[in-house]
Amino acid sequence: HIPVVIPGGYRKEDDKQTQKVFLEIITQKTRNFNNNRKEVILRNLKRTLNKTSFIITGLAAIEPRKNFRGIIKAFKIFLLRLPYSQRQNVFLIIKGGAGWKEQDLLSEIREIHNHFNLIYIDKVLEFEELRALYQQTDVFVFPSFEEGFGLPPLEAMAVGTAVISSNIPVLKETHGNAALFVNPYDPADISEKIYKLYKNKELRLQLGTKGIKQVERFRPTKVREAWLELLEKTIESTK
């Protein structure tokens, strides 16, 4: 049984007021009852899971370069550093649309959900749902091997969520000083940064504040101003 936790047939118009979605919560207590679906409002996800829950989210298309396998390995390492009682309050959420070689990831999910708290979302989220997911996330993890720009981390930053990002050049440029950077080929490094943010709420808040400022660089007006300035310099240099 693969824990695909949000059915793709859900439509926003099915419940406009609460934007309810269905999640199958895979926990130590309920893993033997995977066919029982629990109704969850993404906006109140923490209240549904546990008011003191710590949520780590990875969101991207499911394909090798997005490094979901690295996220899962890092999550395992991270949990093993925690006392058993604390592990019950830590959740990994994977939101991934169909990419290529996704069966590799689903095999990992089959293995990990028997031991740890994992939620896998397999549906297109409406804007309000996606925003709610980012807002409920304590740490957003994005250790890609390759990227063209890297939009999801900026979306997370926009609502003040702390971000862990790959140390590849394009992401270091777009994320500036608003993220903790990791070696995407080293799950232990990813795990260490997760643990650091888990233990340090003040650092999470600091990154959240920096993230909001970082996103301002990519507002349409800012981008337009930058392009105009570049064009002016280019024209001036040709005179």
Summary of the structure (lengths in Angstrom):
residues: 239
radius of gyration: 18.9
end to end distance: 67.6
largest distance: 73.6
contacts: 734
relative contact order: 0.13
helix: 49%
strand: 16%
